[in-house]
Amino acid sequence: MLFVPELVLLESMSKQSKIGNWLSIILKAEKNSELYSYRSGIVLRVIIGVAIIFSLYMISLESYLLYHDLVEMFSIIIAFGIFLIIWNSYKRIENHFFTILAIGIAFSAIFDLLHVVTYKGMNIIHIASSDPSNLATQLWVIARFLQVLTYIVALFVVNKVSRWKVALVYVIISVLILSSLFIWHIFPVAYTNGHLTLFKRISEYILSSLFLLASILVYRRKREFDKSIYKLLILSLIITVLSEFSLTLYTDVYGVMNFMGHVFKLIAFYLLYRAIIVTALDRPHDFLFHKLVLDEEKLKNSDKELRLKNNLLKREYGEVNALLSSIGDGVVAMDKTGIIRYTNPAFNKLVGHDSDELVNKNIFDVLPFYDEKDQPVPKSERPLWVAVAKGKFSIVKRTNFYFINHSGQQVNLSITATPVIYQDKITGGIVVFRDTTKEKEIERTKIEYISFAAHQLRTPLSTIGLTMEVIQQELSKKNPSDVSQYLNDIVEETDNMADTVNQFLNVTKIEANLFTFNLRKIKIAQVLSDHIRLRGPHLEAKNIEVVTNFDPELPSIKADPKVIEMIIENLFSNAIKYSKEGGKIKVEVKKNKQNILISVRDDGFGIPKAEQSKVFKKLFRASNINKSEGTGLGLYIVRMLVGQTGGKIWFESNENGTIFYVSYPLSGMKTKKNKKIS
């Protein structure tokens, strides 16, 4: 669509030209242009523009003065229109390039208006003794310099400017220029004797260069303008360069090059009108608040970058958190005063509290430590405090502290503390807690185990040694019966020592998963009967009666006969060992719907109730028996073997004796694959 200035110009030309009827048709076509698409509108605008230029050419042939006045008045109207819009939008406008531009081209338009009224043929203002075209040419040069310098200065303005101060500056400049023209008569001559002066030609070249410079500056600051405004401004400046270049070549103020220079000026101001006035009326937000739009885009970009960085930080935090959470030892991050900032799941489990209960609390209050003497560890001796106090990176480790957990149990700790250093300053620390309770228990058990083994092996060796001395003495006396008894004692002690060694080896194999299982179909009743027969001498020695009750319908089951024999050997030998003289042992094997149940009952002393929970533990021996008897490993071995072959074991005990039960499914033993040992 065409806007008001275009319509006014067309209507004025239609009244002065012989082609008025044709222009009227064009006007009507323009008024109905809303029926066309956007692209059709552009094509129509170009056609109308060509028609206008052609009409202006026709007018110039009839009256060049009229043509000149129409073009100049069009640019003057556009300039003042821009001025009025920008001046009244001053408080809301954000790009103050437009503030200076509007004021500057308004003053430029004033000089253009003076140029019109002094143009050759107007005879309104005339300076005596000067060429009739000189004053108009001088005013043209002044107007163009004001216009181009306004562009350049406005493009360097960053902060908000006072419109009144800018207007005052232009008033002062205008007064000085007018004084140089009309009072002092010192402004250089631009046109004389029908020719452009050197000053005028040089000025036009300078103006062309300055307008080109202005277009480059606009290009470099294009982000500060709406996209369509930027393009129209660039195009307007480039066409202005063509206008100025054309006006360096004319010799006649009514000549062709003068005509072309004004045509280019008309097009340049039309583009300026489209850039500012049309945009301000059609899209005021884009015109007045483009900086806000840019800031919004920057904010969106910044927000996008922040989101990306935030997502990256979240991912990194998640990875670090997952890493810390997967560590088996307790990890705590604290500031340098001991305030907890982070705990991993292992630490939470260790102390029996969730992170929410620990964060922002002081580690010295949450977790009091005790030393080997059961004395509270002072703050100054705690690993974190020692690490922070050193004032530099260091690793502090302690293994002799413990704490009491929420269940009242002692938890031994290995603690490693390191300071966190940021920008050469200690800001906190990382402490790693490892539960060494089981390790210390294993270490203690190992020491007891070795001590016990040494004692158990030393006793029969001592007996053997003493017996050998006695044999030597008896041999010297030649008493064969006594020698035979001593030799029997040696054999018995040797068997005991071999049994102890075998027990130790079996424990080692079982605990290391190195025990080899060979499963096959066996009859359990037959294995038990054979073992009872072999134990005949031991039973006779204590006059113990054995009662057996084997279910006649017992099936053969898949089992390792060696394992069954070891289970029966330990249970039966314990029954013999702890039965009274002349006592009774009852061995039964029964079958139910799903299992085979083996039981061994004795009528010995029983197991004290307070100690029954420790029966299957390594090296356990009841307090109500002779400590010199047994290794304390038999029942531990039985429990391990039964557990590793898919069976169950339990017992019942009172002061009248003890019954041990071993149960296996009818399908037989089930074992894990174990490494074979040589």
C-alpha positions as CSV (number, residue, x, y, z in Angstrom):
1,M,0.0,0.0,0.0
2,L,1.0,3.6,-0.6
3,F,0.9,6.0,2.3
4,V,-0.1,9.6,2.7
5,P,3.0,11.4,1.2
6,E,2.8,9.2,-1.9
7,L,-0.9,9.9,-2.4
8,V,-0.4,13.6,-1.9
9,L,2.5,13.7,-4.4
10,L,0.4,11.7,-7.0
11,E,-2.6,13.9,-6.6
12,S,-0.5,17.1,-6.9
13,M,1.1,15.8,-10.1
14,S,-2.3,14.7,-11.5
15,K,-3.5,18.3,-11.3
16,Q,-0.5,19.7,-13.2
17,S,0.1,17.0,-15.8
18,K,-1.7,16.1,-19.0
19,I,-1.6,12.5,-17.9
20,G,-3.9,13.2,-14.9
21,N,-6.5,10.8,-16.0
22,W,-4.0,8.0,-16.1
23,L,-2.7,8.8,-12.7
24,S,-6.2,8.8,-11.3
25,I,-6.6,5.3,-12.5
26,I,-3.3,4.4,-10.7
27,L,-4.6,6.0,-7.5
28,K,-7.7,4.0,-7.6
29,A,-5.7,0.8,-8.3
30,E,-3.5,1.7,-5.2
31,K,-6.6,2.2,-3.0
32,N,-7.7,-1.4,-3.9
33,S,-4.2,-2.9,-3.5
34,E,-5.2,-4.6,-0.3
35,L,-6.6,-7.4,-2.6
36,Y,-3.1,-8.3,-3.6
37,S,-0.6,-10.4,-1.7
38,Y,2.5,-9.0,-0.1
39,R,4.6,-9.8,-3.2
40,S,2.1,-8.3,-5.5
41,G,2.1,-5.2,-3.4
42,I,5.8,-4.8,-3.8
43,V,5.5,-5.2,-7.6
44,L,2.7,-2.7,-7.6
45,R,4.7,-0.3,-5.6
46,V,7.6,-0.5,-8.0
47,I,5.3,0.1,-11.0
48,I,3.8,3.1,-9.3
49,G,7.3,4.4,-8.4
50,V,8.3,4.1,-12.1
51,A,5.1,5.9,-13.1
52,I,5.8,8.7,-10.6
53,I,9.4,9.2,-11.9
54,F,8.1,9.2,-15.5
55,S,5.4,11.7,-14.5
56,L,8.0,13.9,-12.8
57,Y,10.1,13.8,-15.9
58,M,7.1,14.9,-18.0
59,I,6.4,17.7,-15.5
60,S,10.0,18.8,-15.6
61,L,9.7,19.2,-19.4
62,E,6.8,21.5,-18.9
63,S,8.0,23.2,-15.7
64,Y,11.3,22.2,-14.2
65,L,10.7,24.6,-11.3
66,L,7.5,22.8,-10.4
67,Y,9.3,19.4,-10.6
68,H,12.1,20.7,-8.4
69,D,9.6,22.1,-5.8
70,L,7.6,18.9,-5.7
71,V,10.7,16.8,-5.0
72,E,12.1,19.1,-2.4
73,M,8.7,19.6,-0.7
74,F,8.3,15.8,-0.6
75,S,11.6,15.4,1.2
76,I,10.8,18.4,3.5
77,I,7.5,16.9,4.5
78,I,9.1,13.5,5.2
79,A,11.8,15.2,7.3
80,F,9.3,17.1,9.4
81,G,7.1,14.0,9.7
82,I,10.0,12.1,11.1
83,F,10.8,15.0,13.4
84,L,7.3,15.2,14.8
85,I,7.1,11.4,15.5
86,I,10.5,11.1,17.2
87,W,10.1,14.3,19.2
88,N,6.8,13.2,20.7
89,S,8.1,9.7,21.3
90,Y,11.2,10.8,23.0
91,K,10.3,9.5,26.5
92,R,9.5,6.0,25.1
93,I,12.2,5.7,22.4
94,E,15.3,3.6,23.4
95,N,17.6,4.1,20.4
96,H,18.6,7.8,20.7
97,F,20.2,7.6,17.2
98,F,16.7,8.5,16.0
99,T,16.4,11.5,18.4
100,I,19.5,13.2,16.9
101,L,18.6,12.1,13.4
102,A,15.1,13.5,13.6
103,I,16.3,16.9,15.0
104,G,19.2,17.0,12.5
105,I,17.2,16.3,9.4
106,A,14.5,18.8,10.6
107,F,17.1,21.5,10.5
108,S,18.4,20.2,7.2
109,A,14.9,20.4,5.9
110,I,14.8,24.1,7.0
111,F,17.8,24.7,4.8
112,D,16.1,22.7,2.0
113,L,13.1,24.9,2.3
114,L,15.3,28.0,2.0
115,H,16.9,26.2,-1.0
116,V,13.5,25.9,-2.6
117,V,12.5,29.6,-2.1
118,T,15.9,30.8,-3.4
119,Y,15.9,28.5,-6.4
120,K,16.3,30.1,-9.8
121,G,12.9,31.3,-10.9
122,M,11.3,31.5,-7.5
123,N,12.5,35.1,-6.9
124,I,11.5,35.1,-3.2
125,I,14.9,35.6,-1.6
126,H,17.7,37.2,-3.5
127,I,21.2,38.6,-2.6
128,A,22.3,41.4,-4.7
129,S,25.5,41.1,-6.9
130,S,25.5,37.3,-6.7
131,D,24.6,34.7,-9.3
132,P,20.9,33.8,-9.0
133,S,21.7,30.1,-8.6
134,N,24.6,30.5,-6.1
135,L,22.5,31.0,-2.9
136,A,20.3,28.0,-3.6
137,T,23.4,25.8,-4.4
138,Q,25.1,27.0,-1.1
139,L,21.9,26.2,0.9
140,W,21.8,22.7,-0.8
141,V,25.4,22.1,0.3
142,I,24.7,23.2,3.8
143,A,21.6,21.0,4.1
144,R,23.5,17.9,2.9
145,F,26.4,18.5,5.3
146,L,23.9,18.9,8.2
147,Q,22.2,15.7,7.1
148,V,25.3,13.5,6.7
149,L,27.0,14.8,9.8
150,T,23.8,14.2,11.8
151,Y,24.0,10.5,10.7
152,I,27.6,10.1,11.7
153,V,27.3,11.9,15.1
154,A,24.0,10.0,15.9
155,L,25.7,6.7,15.2
156,F,28.3,7.4,17.9
157,V,25.7,8.3,20.6
158,V,25.4,5.6,23.3
159,N,23.7,7.3,26.3
160,K,20.4,9.1,26.3
161,V,20.6,12.7,25.2
162,S,18.5,15.8,25.9
163,R,16.4,16.7,22.9
164,W,16.4,20.4,23.9
165,K,20.2,20.5,24.2
166,V,20.5,18.8,20.8
167,A,18.0,21.3,19.3
168,L,19.9,24.2,20.8
169,V,23.2,23.0,19.3
170,Y,21.5,22.9,15.9
171,V,20.0,26.4,16.4
172,I,23.4,27.8,17.2
173,I,25.0,26.1,14.1
174,S,22.1,27.2,11.9
175,V,22.4,30.8,13.1
176,L,26.2,30.9,12.5
177,I,25.7,29.4,9.0
178,L,22.9,31.9,8.1
179,S,25.1,34.7,9.4
180,S,27.9,33.6,7.2
181,L,25.5,33.8,4.2
182,F,23.4,36.9,4.8
183,I,25.4,39.1,7.2
184,W,29.1,38.3,6.9
185,H,29.0,37.0,3.3
186,I,31.9,34.7,4.0
187,F,30.4,31.4,2.9
188,P,32.3,30.0,-0.2
189,V,30.7,30.6,-3.6
190,A,29.2,27.3,-5.0
191,Y,27.8,28.4,-8.4
192,T,28.9,31.2,-10.7
193,N,28.7,32.1,-14.3
194,G,26.7,29.0,-15.1
195,H,29.2,26.6,-13.6
196,L,29.8,24.7,-10.4
197,T,32.8,26.1,-8.4
198,L,35.6,23.9,-7.2
199,F,34.3,24.3,-3.7
200,K,30.9,22.8,-4.8
201,R,32.5,19.9,-6.6
202,I,34.9,19.0,-3.7
203,S,32.0,19.4,-1.3
204,E,29.9,16.8,-3.3
205,Y,32.8,14.4,-3.3
206,I,33.2,14.8,0.4
207,L,29.5,14.4,0.9
208,S,29.5,11.2,-1.2
209,S,32.3,9.8,0.9
210,L,30.6,10.8,4.2
211,F,27.3,9.3,3.2
212,L,29.2,6.1,2.2
213,L,30.9,6.2,5.6
214,A,27.5,6.6,7.3
215,S,26.2,3.5,5.5
216,I,29.2,1.5,6.7
217,L,28.7,2.7,10.3
218,V,25.0,1.7,10.1
219,Y,26.0,-1.7,8.8
220,R,28.4,-2.2,11.7
221,R,25.7,-1.3,14.2
222,K,22.9,-3.2,12.5
223,R,22.0,-5.2,15.6
224,E,20.8,-1.9,17.2
225,F,18.1,-1.6,14.5
226,D,15.0,-3.5,13.5
227,K,15.9,-5.7,10.5
228,S,13.7,-3.8,8.0
229,I,14.7,-0.4,9.3
230,Y,18.4,-1.3,8.9
231,K,17.9,-2.4,5.3
232,L,16.0,0.7,4.4
233,L,18.5,3.0,6.1
234,I,21.4,1.4,4.2
235,L,19.6,1.6,0.9
236,S,18.6,5.2,1.5
237,L,22.2,6.2,2.3
238,I,23.6,4.4,-0.8
239,I,21.1,6.2,-3.1
240,T,22.0,9.5,-1.4
241,V,25.6,8.8,-2.4
242,L,24.3,8.4,-6.1
243,S,22.4,11.7,-5.7
244,E,25.4,13.6,-4.5
245,F,27.6,12.1,-7.2
246,S,25.1,13.1,-9.9
247,L,25.1,16.7,-8.6
248,T,28.8,17.0,-9.1
249,L,28.3,16.7,-12.8
250,Y,25.6,19.2,-13.7
251,T,26.3,22.6,-15.3
252,D,22.8,23.8,-15.6
253,V,20.4,24.0,-12.6
254,Y,17.7,22.8,-15.0
255,G,19.9,20.2,-16.6
256,V,19.6,16.3,-16.8
257,M,22.2,15.6,-14.0
258,N,20.4,18.0,-11.7
259,F,17.2,16.1,-12.5
260,M,18.8,12.8,-11.7
261,G,20.3,14.1,-8.5
262,H,16.8,15.2,-7.3
263,V,15.2,11.8,-8.4
264,F,17.8,9.9,-6.3
265,K,17.0,12.3,-3.4
266,L,13.3,11.6,-3.8
267,I,13.9,7.8,-3.7
268,A,16.3,8.2,-0.7
269,F,13.7,10.2,1.4
270,Y,11.0,7.8,0.4
271,L,13.1,4.9,1.8
272,L,13.7,7.0,4.9
273,Y,10.0,7.5,5.2
274,R,9.4,3.8,4.9
275,A,12.1,3.0,7.5
276,I,10.9,5.4,10.2
277,I,7.4,6.8,9.6
278,V,5.8,3.6,8.3
279,T,7.5,1.4,10.9
280,A,6.5,3.8,13.7
281,L,2.9,3.8,12.7
282,D,2.6,0.1,11.6
283,R,5.0,-1.5,14.1
284,P,5.6,1.0,16.9
285,H,6.9,-1.7,19.3
286,D,9.7,-2.7,16.8
287,F,10.6,0.9,16.2
288,L,10.4,2.4,19.8
289,F,11.6,-0.7,21.7
290,H,14.0,-2.5,19.5
291,K,16.6,-2.3,22.1
292,L,14.2,-4.0,24.5
293,V,13.7,-6.7,21.8
294,L,17.5,-7.1,21.6
295,D,17.8,-7.2,25.4
296,E,15.0,-9.8,25.4
297,E,16.9,-11.8,22.8
298,K,20.1,-11.5,24.8
299,L,18.2,-12.5,27.9
300,K,16.8,-15.5,26.0
301,N,20.3,-16.4,24.8
302,S,21.7,-15.9,28.2
303,D,18.8,-18.0,29.7
304,K,19.6,-20.7,27.1
305,E,23.3,-20.6,28.0
306,L,22.4,-20.7,31.7
307,R,20.1,-23.6,31.2
308,L,22.8,-25.5,29.3
309,K,25.4,-24.7,32.0
310,N,22.8,-25.6,34.6
311,N,22.1,-28.9,32.9
312,L,25.8,-29.5,32.6
313,L,26.3,-28.7,36.3
314,K,23.4,-30.9,37.2
315,R,24.8,-33.8,35.1
316,E,28.3,-33.3,36.6
317,Y,26.8,-33.1,40.1
318,G,24.8,-36.2,39.4
319,E,27.9,-38.0,38.2
320,V,29.9,-36.9,41.2
321,N,27.0,-37.7,43.6
322,A,26.7,-41.1,41.9
323,L,30.4,-41.7,42.3
324,L,30.4,-40.7,46.0
325,S,27.2,-42.7,46.6
326,S,28.8,-45.8,45.1
327,I,31.9,-45.6,47.4
328,G,31.7,-48.3,50.1
329,D,33.3,-46.1,52.7
330,G,31.6,-43.2,54.5
331,V,32.4,-39.8,52.9
332,V,31.6,-36.5,54.6
333,A,32.3,-33.0,53.3
334,M,32.5,-30.3,55.9
335,D,33.5,-26.6,56.2
336,K,36.6,-25.8,58.3
337,T,34.6,-25.5,61.5
338,G,33.2,-29.0,61.1
339,I,29.7,-28.1,59.8
340,I,28.5,-31.0,57.7
341,R,27.7,-30.1,54.0
342,Y,27.4,-33.5,52.4
343,T,27.2,-37.2,53.5
344,N,27.1,-40.2,51.2
345,P,24.8,-43.3,51.8
346,A,27.6,-45.4,53.3
347,F,28.2,-42.8,56.0
348,N,24.5,-42.5,56.7
349,K,24.3,-46.3,57.1
350,L,27.3,-46.3,59.3
351,V,25.9,-43.8,61.8
352,G,22.3,-44.7,61.4
353,H,21.0,-41.3,60.3
354,D,19.8,-39.8,57.0
355,S,21.5,-36.9,55.3
356,D,18.7,-34.5,56.3
357,E,19.5,-35.3,60.0
358,L,23.2,-34.6,59.5
359,V,23.6,-31.7,57.1
360,N,24.3,-28.3,58.8
361,K,25.2,-30.0,62.0
362,N,28.7,-30.1,63.6
363,I,30.5,-33.4,63.1
364,F,32.1,-33.0,66.5
365,D,28.7,-33.1,68.1
366,V,27.1,-35.8,65.8
367,L,30.0,-38.2,66.0
368,P,32.0,-38.3,69.3
369,F,35.1,-40.5,69.1
370,Y,36.8,-42.6,71.7
371,D,40.4,-43.8,71.8
372,E,41.8,-47.2,72.7
373,K,41.7,-46.3,76.4
374,D,37.9,-45.5,76.0
375,Q,38.6,-41.8,76.6
376,P,36.8,-39.1,74.5
377,V,39.0,-37.8,71.7
378,P,39.4,-34.0,72.0
379,K,38.6,-31.8,69.1
380,S,42.3,-30.8,68.6
381,E,43.3,-34.5,68.0
382,R,40.5,-35.3,65.5
383,P,41.8,-35.9,62.0
384,L,39.8,-33.1,60.3
385,W,41.0,-30.5,62.8
386,V,44.6,-31.7,62.5
387,A,44.4,-31.5,58.7
388,V,42.9,-28.0,58.7
389,A,45.3,-26.8,61.4
390,K,48.3,-27.6,59.2
391,G,47.3,-24.8,56.8
392,K,48.3,-26.7,53.7
393,F,47.3,-29.9,51.8
394,S,48.0,-32.9,53.9
395,I,46.6,-36.4,54.6
396,V,45.8,-37.2,58.2
397,K,45.0,-40.9,59.0
398,R,43.9,-42.4,62.3
399,T,43.1,-46.1,63.0
400,N,42.7,-46.2,66.7
401,F,39.4,-44.5,67.2
402,Y,35.9,-45.8,67.6
403,F,32.3,-44.6,68.2
404,I,29.1,-46.0,69.7
405,N,26.4,-46.4,67.0
406,H,22.6,-46.0,67.5
407,S,22.3,-49.6,68.5
408,G,24.8,-49.2,71.3
409,Q,27.6,-51.2,69.5
410,Q,31.2,-50.2,69.2
411,V,32.3,-49.4,65.7
412,N,36.0,-49.3,65.1
413,L,37.1,-46.7,62.5
414,S,39.9,-46.0,60.1
415,I,39.7,-42.2,59.4
416,T,41.4,-40.3,56.6
417,A,41.0,-36.5,56.5
418,T,42.2,-34.0,53.8
419,P,41.6,-30.3,53.6
420,V,39.7,-28.6,50.8
421,I,41.8,-25.8,49.3
422,Y,40.2,-23.1,47.1
423,Q,42.1,-20.1,45.9
424,D,45.0,-20.9,48.2
425,K,42.6,-20.9,51.3
426,I,41.4,-23.9,53.3
427,T,37.6,-23.8,53.1
428,G,36.8,-27.2,54.6
429,G,37.7,-30.8,54.5
430,I,36.8,-34.3,53.2
431,V,36.8,-37.1,55.7
432,V,36.6,-40.8,54.8
433,F,35.3,-43.2,57.4
434,R,36.0,-47.0,57.0
435,D,34.4,-49.5,59.4
436,T,37.2,-51.7,60.6
437,T,35.2,-53.6,63.2
438,K,35.2,-56.8,61.2
439,E,38.8,-56.4,60.3
440,K,39.8,-55.9,64.0
441,E,37.6,-58.9,64.9
442,I,39.3,-61.0,62.3
443,E,42.7,-59.8,63.5
444,R,41.8,-60.6,67.1
445,T,40.4,-64.0,66.0
446,K,43.5,-64.7,64.1
447,I,45.7,-64.0,67.1
448,E,43.5,-66.3,69.3
449,Y,43.5,-68.9,66.5
450,I,47.2,-69.0,66.3
451,S,47.6,-69.0,70.0
452,F,45.1,-71.8,70.3
453,A,46.7,-73.8,67.6
454,A,50.1,-73.4,69.1
455,H,48.7,-74.5,72.5
456,Q,46.8,-77.5,70.9
457,L,49.8,-78.7,69.0
458,R,52.3,-78.0,71.9
459,T,50.3,-80.1,74.4
460,P,50.5,-83.5,72.4
461,L,54.1,-82.8,71.4
462,S,55.0,-82.3,75.1
463,T,53.1,-85.5,76.0
464,I,55.0,-87.3,73.2
465,G,58.3,-86.0,74.4
466,L,57.7,-86.9,78.0
467,T,56.4,-90.3,77.0
468,M,59.5,-91.0,74.9
469,E,61.7,-90.2,78.0
470,V,59.7,-92.6,80.1
471,I,60.0,-95.3,77.4
472,Q,63.7,-94.8,77.4
473,Q,63.7,-95.2,81.2
474,E,61.4,-98.3,81.0
475,L,63.4,-99.9,78.2
476,S,66.4,-99.5,80.5
477,K,64.3,-101.4,83.2
478,K,63.1,-103.8,80.5
479,N,59.4,-103.6,81.4
480,P,57.5,-104.5,78.1
481,S,53.9,-104.0,79.4
482,D,54.6,-100.5,80.5
483,V,56.4,-99.7,77.2
484,S,53.3,-100.9,75.3
485,Q,51.0,-98.6,77.3
486,Y,53.3,-95.6,76.7
487,L,53.4,-96.4,73.0
488,N,49.6,-96.4,72.9
489,D,49.7,-93.0,74.6
490,I,52.0,-91.7,71.9
491,V,49.7,-93.0,69.1
492,E,46.7,-91.4,70.8
493,E,48.4,-88.1,71.2
494,T,49.6,-88.3,67.6
495,D,46.1,-88.9,66.4
496,N,44.8,-86.0,68.4
497,M,47.5,-83.7,66.9
498,A,46.6,-85.0,63.4
499,D,43.0,-84.4,64.1
500,T,43.7,-80.8,65.2
501,V,45.7,-80.2,62.0
502,N,43.0,-81.7,59.9
503,Q,40.4,-79.4,61.6
504,F,42.5,-76.4,60.9
505,L,43.0,-77.4,57.2
506,N,39.3,-78.1,56.8
507,V,38.4,-74.6,58.2
508,T,40.9,-73.0,55.8
509,K,39.5,-74.8,52.8
510,I,35.9,-74.2,53.6
511,E,36.4,-70.4,54.4
512,A,38.3,-70.0,51.1
513,N,35.7,-71.8,49.1
514,L,38.4,-74.4,48.1
515,F,36.6,-77.4,49.6
516,T,35.9,-80.0,46.8
517,F,32.5,-81.6,46.8
518,N,31.9,-85.0,44.9
519,L,28.2,-85.8,44.9
520,R,26.9,-89.2,44.2
521,K,24.0,-91.5,45.3
522,I,24.6,-92.8,48.8
523,K,22.7,-94.5,51.6
524,I,23.0,-92.2,54.7
525,A,22.0,-95.0,57.1
526,Q,25.0,-97.1,55.9
527,V,27.4,-94.2,56.4
528,L,26.2,-93.6,59.9
529,S,26.3,-97.3,60.8
530,D,29.9,-97.6,59.5
531,H,31.0,-94.6,61.6
532,I,29.3,-95.8,64.8
533,R,31.1,-99.2,64.3
534,L,34.5,-97.4,64.0
535,R,33.8,-95.5,67.2
536,G,33.3,-98.7,69.1
537,P,36.5,-98.5,71.2
538,H,35.6,-94.9,72.3
539,L,32.1,-95.9,73.3
540,E,33.5,-98.9,75.2
541,A,36.0,-96.7,77.0
542,K,33.1,-94.6,78.6
543,N,30.6,-97.5,78.6
544,I,28.2,-95.5,76.4
545,E,25.2,-97.2,74.8
546,V,24.2,-96.2,71.3
547,V,20.6,-96.5,70.2
548,T,19.9,-96.2,66.4
549,N,16.5,-95.7,64.7
550,F,16.8,-95.6,60.9
551,D,13.7,-95.3,58.8
552,P,13.5,-98.5,56.7
553,E,12.1,-96.6,53.7
554,L,15.1,-94.2,53.5
555,P,15.9,-93.5,49.9
556,S,19.4,-93.1,48.4
557,I,20.2,-89.3,48.0
558,K,22.7,-87.4,46.1
559,A,25.5,-86.4,48.6
560,D,29.2,-86.3,49.2
561,P,29.9,-89.3,51.5
562,K,33.1,-87.5,52.8
563,V,30.9,-84.5,53.9
564,I,28.3,-86.7,55.5
565,E,31.1,-88.5,57.4
566,M,32.6,-85.2,58.6
567,I,29.3,-84.0,59.8
568,I,28.5,-87.3,61.6
569,E,32.1,-87.5,63.0
570,N,31.9,-84.1,64.6
571,L,28.4,-84.5,66.0
572,F,29.0,-88.1,67.2
573,S,32.4,-87.3,68.7
574,N,31.0,-84.4,70.6
575,A,28.2,-86.6,71.9
576,I,30.8,-89.1,73.1
577,K,33.0,-86.5,74.5
578,Y,30.3,-84.7,76.6
579,S,28.2,-87.7,77.6
580,K,28.4,-89.0,81.1
581,E,30.1,-92.4,82.0
582,G,27.6,-95.1,81.2
583,G,25.4,-92.7,79.3
584,K,23.3,-93.2,76.2
585,I,23.5,-91.7,72.6
586,K,20.6,-91.9,70.3
587,V,21.0,-91.6,66.5
588,E,18.0,-91.3,64.3
589,V,17.4,-90.8,60.5
590,K,13.8,-90.1,59.4
591,K,12.1,-89.3,56.2
592,N,9.2,-86.9,55.7
593,K,7.5,-85.6,52.6
594,Q,10.3,-83.3,51.6
595,N,13.4,-83.9,53.7
596,I,15.6,-86.4,55.4
597,L,16.3,-85.5,59.1
598,I,19.3,-86.7,61.0
599,S,19.5,-86.3,64.8
600,V,22.1,-87.0,67.4
601,R,21.1,-86.9,71.0
602,D,23.3,-87.2,74.1
603,D,22.5,-87.1,77.8
604,G,25.5,-84.9,78.8
605,F,25.7,-81.6,80.6
606,G,23.9,-79.5,78.0
607,I,24.9,-76.1,76.7
608,P,24.3,-73.1,79.0
609,K,21.4,-71.0,77.7
610,A,23.4,-67.8,77.8
611,E,26.0,-69.4,75.4
612,Q,23.7,-71.1,73.0
613,S,23.9,-68.2,70.4
614,K,27.7,-68.8,70.1
615,V,27.5,-72.6,69.6
616,F,28.4,-72.5,65.8
617,K,31.0,-69.8,66.2
618,K,34.7,-70.5,65.6
619,L,36.7,-71.7,68.6
620,F,33.6,-71.9,70.9
621,R,33.7,-74.2,73.8
622,A,31.1,-74.2,76.5
623,S,32.0,-73.0,80.0
624,N,30.7,-76.1,81.7
625,I,33.2,-78.6,80.2
626,N,36.9,-79.3,80.4
627,K,38.6,-76.6,78.4
628,S,41.4,-79.0,77.4
629,E,39.0,-81.1,75.4
630,G,38.3,-80.3,71.7
631,T,39.4,-77.6,69.3
632,G,36.2,-75.6,69.3
633,L,36.1,-75.9,65.5
634,G,34.0,-79.0,65.0
635,L,30.5,-77.4,65.1
636,Y,31.8,-74.4,63.1
637,I,32.9,-76.8,60.4
638,V,29.6,-78.7,60.4
639,R,27.6,-75.4,60.1
640,M,29.8,-74.3,57.2
641,L,29.5,-77.7,55.4
642,V,25.8,-78.0,55.9
643,G,25.2,-74.4,54.7
644,Q,27.4,-74.8,51.6
645,T,25.6,-78.0,50.6
646,G,22.0,-76.7,50.8
647,G,21.1,-78.2,54.2
648,K,20.0,-76.9,57.6
649,I,21.3,-77.4,61.1
650,W,19.9,-76.5,64.5
651,F,19.9,-77.9,68.1
652,E,17.9,-78.1,71.3
653,S,19.7,-78.2,74.7
654,N,19.0,-78.3,78.4
655,E,20.6,-79.6,81.5
656,N,19.6,-83.2,80.5
657,G,21.5,-83.2,77.2
658,T,21.6,-81.8,73.7
659,I,20.0,-82.8,70.4
660,F,21.6,-81.7,67.1
661,Y,19.5,-81.9,63.9
662,V,20.7,-81.9,60.3
663,S,18.1,-81.7,57.5
664,Y,18.6,-82.2,53.7
665,P,16.0,-82.2,50.9
666,L,15.1,-85.5,49.4
667,S,16.7,-84.2,46.1
668,G,20.1,-84.3,48.0
669,M,22.9,-81.8,48.4
670,K,23.3,-78.6,46.2
671,T,26.7,-77.1,46.0
672,K,28.4,-74.1,44.5
673,K,31.3,-74.6,42.1
674,N,34.5,-74.5,44.2
675,K,38.1,-74.3,43.2
676,K,39.9,-77.6,43.4
677,I,43.0,-77.8,45.5
678,S,45.9,-80.2,45.2
